[in-house]
């Protein structure tokens, strides 16, 4: 059975960009592991939920006391983000044992290429010859995304990676194509289980403070989540 390692920079990226691809691998009974490698702690959604800046959902400020939840410190905020990530992965169909947090978990916004190489190395040691799936390093995307792509290229050159696909965020697709030098881009649709991808994305929209659900992903990237729900698709290129 083929083993696939999906390296996820932030809680929501596994569904937004990898969702259709993950389902396609699962649908042919391949093994998939998702690996989160940042804490997600520095997102300004924490400031939104704490009522310090307007919400990305409705442009109004939250009132935590009136809405039934407490002010969130970074540690608590990360806990809630990880809960969304777990729920999303389970909705996609990832077994609980295949949801991972890198030992070298880096701070959101402070990743390095070397740190990303260490994360890949950790999981290739556990799953030798696994296929590696990262985000692209093309198009000027978020550094936490691009650094993992750069790390994967380095390890491909050294022979530690033998099979690499680099996935492109839908919102970065046009910029990535501009600098790809003709490298073809591919599309993956989930034909058998599209609804599971949609269900995973919907986990990031759930707002129920009594259940400690705060729609963190939706506060962050509302437009992107809505677009992905309307058309669940994964884009990738080969190095």
Buried (B, 14 or more C-beta within 10 A) or exposed (E): EEBBBBBBBBBBBBBBBBBBBBBBBBBEEBBBBBBBBBBBBBBEBBBBBBBEBEBBBEEEEBEBEEEEBEEBEBEBBBEBBBBBBBBBBBBBBBEEEBBBBBEBBBBBBBBEBEBBBBBBBBBBEEBEEBBBBBBBBBBEBBBBBBBBBBBBBBBBEEEBBEEBBBBBBBBBBEBBBEEBEEBEBEEBBBEEBBEBBBBBBBBBBBEEBEEEBBBBBBBBBBEBBEBBBEEBBBBBBEB
